[in-house]
């Protein structure tokens, strides 16, 4: 037996049904579409950031490759009889520090998987001025022989004012 509803009740049921349909449309269609759009925007943003990072790393890699190419070129143009020990000894004589050398200890590491071998010399200079040390370091670092100071230790030289002792570890690559 069908229910007889008054006009007011029919309107109320119609409004409730309309609200229910609107609620279902919002929950099942519109909100998922908006959520999907937000997810896509976040994904696009994260991929843009990843692309920027990749481009930055690419430029860094290219700069490193260029520097490595220049270093390799300089190493191959270096005098065939070049030794780090004799190079440093020559610079010490040119700088007038020959009498200030306590010791010079050469070391080298064998070639591992790469084409290069690392050669190092540890040296101690005693009772020198900071100016003498900076002049010597400048000559070492600016040479075209791809030589660099890996480690340096500076200490005050005894009781003499203005003098220092320095221990340097200088290294280079050999092909």
NORVENDA-V26928 format. One line per field, one symbol per residue. ss: DSSP state (~ for helix, > for strand, _ for the rest). A space follows every 50 residues. Layout:
ss = ???
This chain:
ss = ______~~~~~~~~~~~~~~~~~~~~~~~~~~~~~~~~~~~~~~~~~~~~ ~~~~~~~~~~~~~~~~~~~~~~~~~~~______~~~~~~~~~~~~__~~~ >>>>>>>>>_______>>>>>>>>>>>>_~~~~~~~~~~~~_____>>>> >>>>>>_______>>>>>>>>>>>_
